Amino acid sequence: MSVQNSDSAAVYDESKIKTLSSLEHIRLRPGMYIGRLGNGSHPDDGIYILLKEVVDNAVDEFIMGVGKRINVDIGADGVVKVRDFGRGIPLGKLVECVSVINTGAKYNTEVFQFSVGLNGVGTKAVNALSDRFEVTSFRDGKFARATFVNGELVGEEQGETTEKNGTLVSFHPDPNAFEGFYFMGEFVRKRFWRYAYLNAGLKIYYEGECFHSANGLLDLLDKEIADTQLYPPIHAKDATLEFAFSHTDGYGESYFSFVNGTYTNEGGTHLSAFREGILKGINDFSGKKFSGEDVREGVVGAIAVKVKDPIFESQTKNKLGNTDVRGDIVNTVKDFVCDFFYKNTELAEIIIDKIQQSAKIRKELQHVRKEAKAKAKKVALKIPQLKDCKYHPSADKPSSQERENMLFLTEGQSASGSIVSSRDPMTQAVFSLKGKPMNVYGQPMTLLYKNDEMYNMMRTLDIEDSVESLRYDKVILATDADVDGLHIRNLLLTYFLQFFEALVRRGHVYILETPIFRVRTKEETIYCYSDKERAAAEKKLGSKGKKAVEITRFKGLGEISPKEFKQFIGPDMRLQQVNIDTLSEVPKLLSFYMGKNTPERKEYIMDHLVVV
């Protein structure tokens, strides 16, 4: 092979060096600023981050003692309007504050002592990723307005006003970045309730509803575990720290952690300090040396801290990294818990009794664990039902890595065969169930070690000791779209909700949607996920002349060839995330659908039968 010089070869000189403006860089690399794009079907999709960034600024005004009300409107056309009644952006700096990175008053601790948006990026990202963005500031009878289109300033206006002080931001997410986007009311409401719980006294108005909390995190826990708590939550609050916790009869521990008003779903130093403080407080009071897992078994807690210079892992602020806050939080929580128990000795006795019971169960479990591990070693070094992938987040994934791995839980060899043949072995693993798994509702955790399939599933996920060690970003239930498949799905969800609730609450569990119909002619094939889609596809293909339209009904995943299946687990796969509205609903749902209330369930089924 010969190599020839070409006049058309790219020339690398000074003319090729580019300097992007602040907004151009955000538009080019949106993932650096908002984490992900998406269309609104997932609570972490970018449009909710845009909404959050604007509302954060309004909440920061409330934190500084100015403006107790925020009005939010999301139109049917996707236009978002947020009006606060704070101090308003200084009129002469309005354009810079929403278009130039590293510009803002939040670097000045005299003006904003505890702010979420410390990087001077938030509102600029909203501007850059909107096809239309408008901001109006009202200050002392005057206003200034700036309008942007695709991040470019297209108009400015100033004048007199009778409006109350504050800021109005209006934006429409760019449909080129957020293709087919829509706002889901349940995701928006959940965010607004969190703002309310974290800022007692604040009122957010949205779609005729007022989101307001008088008691902060105490209200949050009362809502989450109202029917499962063993005692009223222990609650403390000062200028920079608020926390609350209670015990339930559940397994493991669950927490809601926040920094400067934002939800840190991966926790961080503040959460680990809170957990340690609870342990030390109980041990100091009791004079015992209980283990952390015994003290915190069944704990549901919430902690919110205010930090002047928070260090987050990314712009999306999922995990706090400040180590300097740890000591103060540990000591504050420890002292409060210890003092609280001295003042409430009867409650202290209830909690210590619960801890001793947890310790007893753990010791019984240790013996069963030892036997199960010895048995597993004799059978095989590898888990026989697992076809693993090469990439795992716990081993080699930097915090900014966008690549995700996943585990498909499938039913039978036929379905798993299709997935194994068509998967990406670098990031996609498959665990094949032998049949219908056991209904574990109401069963003790020792069952997991006596049932091979339950135990192997736990080993595969590596969540025996903690969900923190989870080996997969996504755990995907891939079952047939028939009655048996739905039953298996419910049994798997029961398994996770009964023993590993945090896995679901952290958003790791998904359901794979696969096509039910294939509608095709010789020239075109359309895969359909519902009867409605099938009818539309049949009409579309049938309208293209007098060509025969063939319709195939897939009864199970095994009927889809590996070649076809590859596209359904590729980049465009349809996943439905499993979410928990409130923790208190979980026991009720499991009891009704998976418990032994056969007459009640039968009556419900009879009342809701649909005859086709």
DOZA-634759 format. One record per residue (C-alpha): residue number from 1; residue in three letters; x, y, z. Coordinates in steps of 0.5 Angstrom, whole numbers. Layout:
N
R    i   aa      X      Y      Z
R  NUM  ALA      X      Y      Z
...
END
This chain:
612
R    i   aa      X      Y      Z
R    1  MET      0      0      0
R    2  SER      3      7     -2
R    3  VAL      2     13      2
R    4  GLN      1     20     -2
R    5  ASN      1     27      0
R    6  SER     -5     31     -1
R    7  ASP     -7     38     -2
R    8  SER    -13     37      2
R    9  ALA    -10     34      8
R   10  ALA    -12     38     14
R   11  VAL     -7     43     16
R   12  TYR     -6     44     24
R   13  ASP     -4     51     25
R   14  GLU     -6     57     29
R   15  SER    -13     58     25
R   16  LYS    -15     51     28
R   17  ILE    -15     54     35
R   18  LYS    -22     56     37
R   19  THR    -24     59     44
R   20  LEU    -31     58     45
R   21  SER    -36     63     49
R   22  SER    -39     60     56
R   23  LEU    -45     58     53
R   24  GLU    -42     55     47
R   25  HIS    -38     50     51
R   26  ILE    -45     48     55
R   27  ARG    -48     47     49
R   28  LEU    -42     43     46
R   29  ARG    -41     39     52
R   30  PRO    -48     39     56
R   31  GLY    -46     33     60
R   32  MET    -41     36     64
R   33  TYR    -46     41     67
R   34  ILE    -53     37     67
R   35  GLY    -51     30     67
R   36  ARG    -55     27     62
R   37  LEU    -60     30     57
R   38  GLY    -66     25     56
R   39  ASN    -73     27     55
R   40  GLY    -77     27     62
R   41  SER    -78     20     63
R   42  HIS    -73     19     68
R   43  PRO    -73     24     74
R   44  ASP    -65     25     73
R   45  ASP    -66     28     66
R   46  GLY    -64     34     64
R   47  ILE    -70     38     64
R   48  TYR    -71     37     71
R   49  ILE    -64     39     72
R   50  LEU    -66     46     69
R   51  LEU    -72     47     73
R   52  LYS    -68     45     79
R   53  GLU    -62     50     77
R   54  VAL    -67     56     77
R   55  VAL    -71     54     83
R   56  ASP    -65     53     87
R   57  ASN    -64     61     86
R   58  ALA    -70     63     88
R   59  VAL    -70     58     94
R   60  ASP    -63     61     96
R   61  GLU    -67     68     97
R   62  PHE    -71     65    102
R   63  ILE    -65     62    106
R   64  MET    -62     69    106
R   65  GLY    -69     71    109
R   66  VAL    -72     75    103
R   67  GLY    -78     72    100
R   68  LYS    -82     66    102
R   69  ARG    -86     65     96
R   70  ILE    -84     62     89
R   71  ASN    -89     61     84
R   72  VAL    -88     56     78
R   73  ASP    -92     55     72
R   74  ILE    -90     49     67
R   75  GLY    -94     50     60
R   76  ALA    -97     45     56
R   77  ASP    -92     48     51
R   78  GLY    -86     46     55
R   79  VAL    -85     53     57
R   80  VAL    -83     54     65
R   81  LYS    -84     60     69
R   82  VAL    -81     61     76
R   83  ARG    -82     68     80
R   84  ASP    -79     69     86
R   85  PHE    -80     75     91
R   86  GLY    -73     76     93
R   87  ARG    -68     81     92
R   88  GLY    -68     81     85
R   89  ILE    -61     81     81
R   90  PRO    -58     87     81
R   91  LEU    -60     91     74
R   92  GLY    -53     93     71
R   93  LYS    -51     86     72
R   94  LEU    -57     82     69
R   95  VAL    -54     80     63
R   96  GLU    -47     77     65
R   97  CYS    -51     73     71
R   98  VAL    -54     69     66
R   99  SER    -49     68     61
R  100  VAL    -42     69     63
R  101  ILE    -39     63     67
R  102  ASN    -36     64     74
R  103  THR    -40     71     75
R  104  GLY    -45     71     81
R  105  ALA    -46     74     88
R  106  LYS    -45     67     91
R  107  TYR    -38     67     91
R  108  ASN    -39     73     96
R  109  THR    -41     70    103
R  110  GLU    -44     76    106
R  111  VAL    -49     76    100
R  112  PHE    -50     68    100
R  113  GLN    -48     64    106
R  114  PHE    -51     58    104
R  115  SER    -52     57     97
R  116  VAL    -53     51     92
R  117  GLY    -50     54     86
R  118  LEU    -43     56     88
R  119  ASN    -40     55     81
R  120  GLY    -43     60     77
R  121  VAL    -46     56     72
R  122  GLY    -53     54     74
R  123  THR    -57     59     70
R  124  LYS    -52     60     65
R  125  ALA    -53     52     63
R  126  VAL    -61     53     63
R  127  ASN    -60     59     58
R  128  ALA    -55     55     54
R  129  LEU    -60     49     53
R  130  SER    -66     53     52
R  131  ASP    -68     55     45
R  132  ARG    -71     61     48
R  133  PHE    -69     64     55
R  134  GLU    -72     71     58
R  135  VAL    -70     74     65
R  136  THR    -73     80     69
R  137  SER    -71     83     75
R  138  PHE    -75     87     79
R  139  ARG    -72     92     84
R  140  ASP    -75     98     88
R  141  GLY    -79    100     83
R  142  LYS    -75     99     77
R  143  PHE    -74     93     72
R  144  ALA    -69     90     67
R  145  ARG    -70     84     62
R  146  ALA    -66     80     58
R  147  THR    -68     76     52
R  148  PHE    -64     70     49
R  149  VAL    -65     65     43
R  150  ASN    -61     59     43
R  151  GLY    -56     63     48
R  152  GLU    -55     69     44
R  153  LEU    -57     76     47
R  154  VAL    -63     78     42
R  155  GLY    -66     84     47
R  156  GLU    -65     88     53
R  157  GLU    -71     93     56
R  158  GLN    -71     97     62
R  159  GLY    -76    101     65
R  160  GLU    -81    103     71
R  161  THR    -85     98     75
R  162  THR    -90     97     80
R  163  GLU    -88     89     81
R  164  LYS    -86     87     88
R  165  ASN    -78     86     88
R  166  GLY    -76     79     85
R  167  THR    -74     75     79
R  168  LEU    -78     72     74
R  169  VAL    -74     67     69
R  170  SER    -78     64     63
R  171  PHE    -75     58     59
R  172  HIS    -76     53     54
R  173  PRO    -71     47     53
R  174  ASP    -68     46     47
R  175  PRO    -72     41     43
R  176  ASN    -66     39     39
R  177  ALA    -62     37     46
R  178  PHE    -68     34     49
R  179  GLU    -72     31     43
R  180  GLY    -79     30     45
R  181  PHE    -79     32     52
R  182  TYR    -84     33     57
R  183  PHE    -85     34     64
R  184  MET    -88     29     69
R  185  GLY    -92     32     74
R  186  GLU    -90     27     79
R  187  PHE    -83     28     78
R  188  VAL    -84     35     79
R  189  ARG    -88     35     85
R  190  LYS    -83     30     89
R  191  ARG    -78     36     88
R  192  PHE    -82     41     90
R  193  TRP    -84     37     97
R  194  ARG    -77     36     98
R  195  TYR    -75     44     98
R  196  ALA    -81     45    102
R  197  TYR    -79     40    107
R  198  LEU    -72     43    107
R  199  ASN    -74     50    108
R  200  ALA    -80     50    113
R  201  GLY    -84     56    112
R  202  LEU    -83     56    104
R  203  LYS    -89     56    100
R  204  ILE    -88     54     93
R  205  TYR    -94     54     88
R  206  TYR    -95     50     82
R  207  GLU   -102     48     79
R  208  GLY   -106     50     84
R  209  GLU   -102     46     90
R  210  CYS    -98     49     95
R  211  PHE    -92     46     97
R  212  HIS    -91     48    105
R  213  SER    -88     44    111
R  214  ALA    -88     47    118
R  215  ASN    -83     42    121
R  216  GLY    -78     41    116
R  217  LEU    -75     34    116
R  218  LEU    -80     31    121
R  219  ASP    -85     32    116
R  220  LEU    -81     28    111
R  221  LEU    -80     22    116
R  222  ASP    -88     22    118
R  223  LYS    -90     22    111
R  224  GLU    -85     16    109
R  225  ILE    -86     12    115
R  226  ALA    -92     14    118
R  227  ASP    -95      7    119
R  228  THR    -88      3    120
R  229  GLN    -84      7    125
R  230  LEU    -83      4    132
R  231  TYR    -83     11    135
R  232  PRO    -84     18    133
R  233  PRO    -78     21    130
R  234  ILE    -72     24    134
R  235  HIS    -71     31    131
R  236  ALA    -66     36    132
R  237  LYS    -65     43    128
R  238  ASP    -60     49    129
R  239  ALA    -57     54    124
R  240  THR    -53     49    120
R  241  LEU    -55     42    121
R  242  GLU    -62     39    121
R  243  PHE    -63     31    122
R  244  ALA    -69     26    124
R  245  PHE    -69     19    125
R  246  SER    -73     13    127
R  247  HIS    -73      5    127
R  248  THR    -78      1    123
R  249  ASP    -78     -7    123
R  250  GLY    -75     -7    116
R  251  TYR    -68     -9    113
R  252  GLY    -62     -5    112
R  253  GLU    -62      3    113
R  254  SER    -65      8    109
R  255  TYR    -63     15    109
R  256  PHE    -65     22    105
R  257  SER    -59     27    105
R  258  PHE    -59     34    103
R  259  VAL    -53     39    102
R  260  ASN    -55     47    102
R  261  GLY    -62     44    100
R  262  THR    -60     39     94
R  263  TYR    -61     32     95
R  264  THR    -55     28     95
R  265  ASN    -57     21     93
R  266  GLU    -50     18     93
R  267  GLY    -49     21    100
R  268  GLY    -42     23    102
R  269  THR    -39     25    108
R  270  HIS    -45     29    112
R  271  LEU    -49     22    111
R  272  SER    -43     18    114
R  273  ALA    -42     22    120
R  274  PHE    -49     22    121
R  275  ARG    -49     15    121
R  276  GLU    -43     15    126
R  277  GLY    -46     20    130
R  278  ILE    -52     15    132
R  279  LEU    -48      9    133
R  280  LYS    -43     13    138
R  281  GLY    -49     17    141
R  282  ILE    -53     10    143
R  283  ASN    -46      7    145
R  284  ASP    -45     13    150
R  285  PHE    -51     13    153
R  286  SER    -52      5    154
R  287  GLY    -45      4    156
R  288  LYS    -45     -2    151
R  289  LYS    -41     -3    144
R  290  PHE    -46     -5    139
R  291  SER    -44     -6    132
R  292  GLY    -46      0    127
R  293  GLU    -50     -6    123
R  294  ASP    -54     -8    129
R  295  VAL    -56      0    131
R  296  ARG    -58      2    125
R  297  GLU    -62     -4    122
R  298  GLY    -68     -2    120
R  299  VAL    -66      6    121
R  300  VAL    -70     11    116
R  301  GLY    -66     18    117
R  302  ALA    -66     24    114
R  303  ILE    -60     30    114
R  304  ALA    -59     37    112
R  305  VAL    -53     41    112
R  306  LYS    -51     48    110
R  307  VAL    -44     48    108
R  308  LYS    -41     55    106
R  309  ASP    -36     52    101
R  310  PRO    -39     45     99
R  311  ILE    -35     40     94
R  312  PHE    -39     36     90
R  313  GLU    -37     30     85
R  314  SER    -40     34     79
R  315  GLN    -44     40     77
R  316  THR    -50     35     79
R  317  LYS    -48     35     86
R  318  ASN    -50     27     88
R  319  LYS    -45     27     93
R  320  LEU    -41     31     98
R  321  GLY    -34     31     99
R  322  ASN    -32     36    104
R  323  THR    -28     32    110
R  324  ASP    -28     38    114
R  325  VAL    -35     38    116
R  326  ARG    -35     30    119
R  327  GLY    -32     32    126
R  328  ASP    -37     37    128
R  329  ILE    -43     33    125
R  330  VAL    -41     26    129
R  331  ASN    -40     30    135
R  332  THR    -47     34    134
R  333  VAL    -51     28    133
R  334  LYS    -48     24    138
R  335  ASP    -49     29    144
R  336  PHE    -56     30    142
R  337  VAL    -58     23    141
R  338  CYS    -54     21    148
R  339  ASP    -58     27    151
R  340  PHE    -64     26    148
R  341  PHE    -64     19    151
R  342  TYR    -63     21    158
R  343  LYS    -69     25    158
R  344  ASN    -73     20    155
R  345  THR    -71     13    158
R  346  GLU    -77      9    156
R  347  LEU    -76     11    149
R  348  ALA    -69      9    150
R  349  GLU    -70      2    153
R  350  ILE    -75      1    147
R  351  ILE    -69      2    142
R  352  ILE    -64     -1    146
R  353  ASP    -69     -7    146
R  354  LYS    -69     -7    138
R  355  ILE    -62     -7    137
R  356  GLN    -61    -13    142
R  357  GLN    -66    -16    138
R  358  SER    -62    -14    131
R  359  ALA    -56    -17    134
R  360  LYS    -59    -24    136
R  361  ILE    -61    -24    129
R  362  ARG    -55    -23    126
R  363  LYS    -51    -28    130
R  364  GLU    -56    -33    128
R  365  LEU    -55    -31    121
R  366  GLN    -48    -31    121
R  367  HIS    -48    -39    122
R  368  VAL    -53    -39    116
R  369  ARG    -48    -35    112
R  370  LYS    -42    -39    114
R  371  GLU    -46    -46    111
R  372  ALA    -48    -42    105
R  373  LYS    -41    -40    103
R  374  ALA    -38    -47    104
R  375  LYS    -43    -50    100
R  376  ALA    -42    -45     94
R  377  LYS    -35    -46     94
R  378  LYS    -36    -54     94
R  379  VAL    -41    -53     88
R  380  ALA    -37    -48     83
R  381  LEU    -32    -42     84
R  382  LYS    -37    -38     79
R  383  ILE    -44    -37     79
R  384  PRO    -47    -42     74
R  385  GLN    -53    -38     72
R  386  LEU    -49    -32     71
R  387  LYS    -46    -30     64
R  388  ASP    -42    -24     67
R  389  CYS    -40    -17     63
R  390  LYS    -32    -15     63
R  391  TYR    -34     -8     66
R  392  HIS    -36     -6     73
R  393  PRO    -37      1     76
R  394  SER    -34     -1     83
R  395  ALA    -27     -3     80
R  396  ASP    -25      2     75
R  397  LYS    -31      7     74
R  398  PRO    -28     14     75
R  399  SER    -34     19     78
R  400  SER    -35     23     71
R  401  GLN    -35     16     67
R  402  GLU    -41     16     63
R  403  ARG    -41      9     61
R  404  GLU    -46      4     65
R  405  ASN    -46     -3     66
R  406  MET    -53     -7     67
R  407  LEU    -55    -14     69
R  408  PHE    -61    -17     66
R  409  LEU    -65    -22     70
R  410  THR    -69    -27     65
R  411  GLU    -73    -33     66
R  412  GLY    -71    -39     63
R  413  GLN    -66    -41     58
R  414  SER    -70    -39     52
R  415  ALA    -70    -32     54
R  416  SER    -63    -32     57
R  417  GLY    -60    -35     50
R  418  SER    -63    -29     46
R  419  ILE    -60    -24     51
R  420  VAL    -53    -27     51
R  421  SER    -53    -28     44
R  422  SER    -54    -21     42
R  423  ARG    -52    -17     49
R  424  ASP    -45    -13     49
R  425  PRO    -41    -17     53
R  426  MET    -37    -11     56
R  427  THR    -43     -8     59
R  428  GLN    -49    -13     59
R  429  ALA    -49    -19     64
R  430  VAL    -55    -24     64
R  431  PHE    -57    -28     70
R  432  SER    -62    -34     68
R  433  LEU    -67    -36     73
R  434  LYS    -69    -43     73
R  435  GLY    -77    -42     74
R  436  LYS    -81    -38     78
R  437  PRO    -77    -35     84
R  438  MET    -80    -36     91
R  439  ASN    -85    -31     94
R  440  VAL    -80    -28    100
R  441  TYR    -86    -24    103
R  442  GLY    -85    -24    111
R  443  GLN    -80    -29    110
R  444  PRO    -73    -28    115
R  445  MET    -67    -26    111
R  446  THR    -64    -33    113
R  447  LEU    -68    -36    107
R  448  LEU    -63    -32    102
R  449  TYR    -58    -37    105
R  450  LYS    -62    -43    104
R  451  ASN    -65    -42     97
R  452  ASP    -60    -43     92
R  453  GLU    -63    -38     87
R  454  MET    -64    -33     92
R  455  TYR    -57    -33     95
R  456  ASN    -54    -33     88
R  457  MET    -58    -27     86
R  458  MET    -55    -24     92
R  459  ARG    -48    -26     90
R  460  THR    -48    -24     83
R  461  LEU    -50    -17     85
R  462  ASP    -45    -17     91
R  463  ILE    -50    -13     96
R  464  GLU    -50    -18    102
R  465  ASP    -47    -13    106
R  466  SER    -49     -7    103
R  467  VAL    -52     -4     97
R  468  GLU    -46      1     96
R  469  SER    -42     -5     93
R  470  LEU    -47     -6     88
R  471  ARG    -43     -9     82
R  472  TYR    -48     -6     76
R  473  ASP    -51      1     75
R  474  LYS    -58     -2     73
R  475  VAL    -61     -9     75
R  476  ILE    -66    -10     69
R  477  LEU    -72    -15     70
R  478  ALA    -73    -18     63
R  479  THR    -79    -22     63
R  480  ASP    -84    -25     58
R  481  ALA    -90    -20     57
R  482  ASP    -95    -25     59
R  483  VAL    -99    -27     66
R  484  ASP    -93    -32     68
R  485  GLY    -88    -26     66
R  486  LEU    -91    -21     70
R  487  HIS    -92    -26     76
R  488  ILE    -84    -27     76
R  489  ARG    -83    -20     75
R  490  ASN    -88    -19     82
R  491  LEU    -84    -24     85
R  492  LEU    -77    -21     84
R  493  LEU    -80    -14     86
R  494  THR    -82    -17     92
R  495  TYR    -75    -20     93
R  496  PHE    -72    -13     93
R  497  LEU    -77     -9     97
R  498  GLN    -77    -14    102
R  499  PHE    -69    -15    103
R  500  PHE    -66     -9     99
R  501  GLU    -71     -3     99
R  502  ALA    -65      2     98
R  503  LEU    -63     -2     91
R  504  VAL    -70      1     89
R  505  ARG    -70      7     92
R  506  ARG    -64      9     89
R  507  GLY    -66      8     82
R  508  HIS    -62      2     80
R  509  VAL    -68     -3     79
R  510  TYR    -71     -3     72
R  511  ILE    -76     -6     68
R  512  LEU    -75     -8     60
R  513  GLU    -80     -7     55
R  514  THR    -80    -11     49
R  515  PRO    -84    -11     43
R  516  ILE    -91    -15     43
R  517  PHE    -92    -15     36
R  518  ARG    -88    -15     29
R  519  VAL    -92    -11     24
R  520  ARG    -88    -12     17
R  521  THR    -88    -12      9
R  522  LYS    -83    -14      5
R  523  GLU    -80     -7      5
R  524  GLU    -81     -5     12
R  525  THR    -82     -8     19
R  526  ILE    -85     -4     25
R  527  TYR    -84     -7     32
R  528  CYS    -90     -5     37
R  529  TYR    -90     -5     44
R  530  SER    -98     -4     45
R  531  ASP   -104     -6     41
R  532  LYS   -105      2     40
R  533  GLU    -98      2     36
R  534  ARG   -100     -5     33
R  535  ALA   -106     -1     30
R  536  ALA   -102      5     28
R  537  ALA    -97      1     24
R  538  GLU   -102     -4     21
R  539  LYS   -105      2     18
R  540  LYS    -99      6     16
R  541  LEU    -96      0     12
R  542  GLY   -103     -2     10
R  543  SER   -104      5      7
R  544  LYS    -98      4      2
R  545  GLY   -101      0     -3
R  546  LYS   -104     -7     -3
R  547  LYS    -98    -10      0
R  548  ALA   -100    -16      5
R  549  VAL    -98    -14     12
R  550  GLU    -96    -19     16
R  551  ILE    -97    -19     24
R  552  THR    -93    -23     29
R  553  ARG    -95    -24     36
R  554  PHE    -89    -25     41
R  555  LYS    -91    -30     46
R  556  GLY    -84    -29     50
R  557  LEU    -77    -27     49
R  558  GLY    -75    -33     47
R  559  GLU    -79    -32     40
R  560  ILE    -75    -26     39
R  561  SER    -69    -28     35
R  562  PRO    -62    -26     37
R  563  LYS    -61    -21     31
R  564  GLU    -68    -18     32
R  565  PHE    -67    -18     40
R  566  LYS    -60    -14     39
R  567  GLN    -64     -7     38
R  568  PHE    -68     -8     44
R  569  ILE    -63     -8     49
R  570  GLY    -58     -3     45
R  571  PRO    -58      5     46
R  572  ASP    -65      6     44
R  573  MET    -68      0     49
R  574  ARG    -74      2     53
R  575  LEU    -73      2     60
R  576  GLN    -78      3     66
R  577  GLN    -75      5     72
R  578  VAL    -78      2     79
R  579  ASN    -80      8     84
R  580  ILE    -82      8     91
R  581  ASP    -87     14     92
R  582  THR    -86     13    100
R  583  LEU    -83      8    104
R  584  SER    -89      7    108
R  585  GLU    -93      5    102
R  586  VAL    -88     -1    101
R  587  PRO    -91     -6    107
R  588  LYS    -98     -4    105
R  589  LEU    -97     -6     97
R  590  LEU    -93    -13     99
R  591  SER    -98    -15    104
R  592  PHE   -104    -14    100
R  593  TYR   -101    -17     93
R  594  MET    -96    -22     96
R  595  GLY    -99    -24    103
R  596  LYS   -104    -29    105
R  597  ASN   -110    -24    105
R  598  THR   -113    -29     99
R  599  PRO   -120    -27    100
R  600  GLU   -119    -19    100
R  601  ARG   -115    -20     94
R  602  LYS   -120    -25     90
R  603  GLU   -125    -20     92
R  604  TYR   -121    -14     89
R  605  ILE   -119    -18     82
R  606  MET   -127    -20     81
R  607  ASP   -128    -12     82
R  608  HIS   -123    -10     77
R  609  LEU   -124    -15     72
R  610  VAL   -124    -13     65
R  611  VAL   -128    -17     60
R  612  VAL   -125    -16     53
END
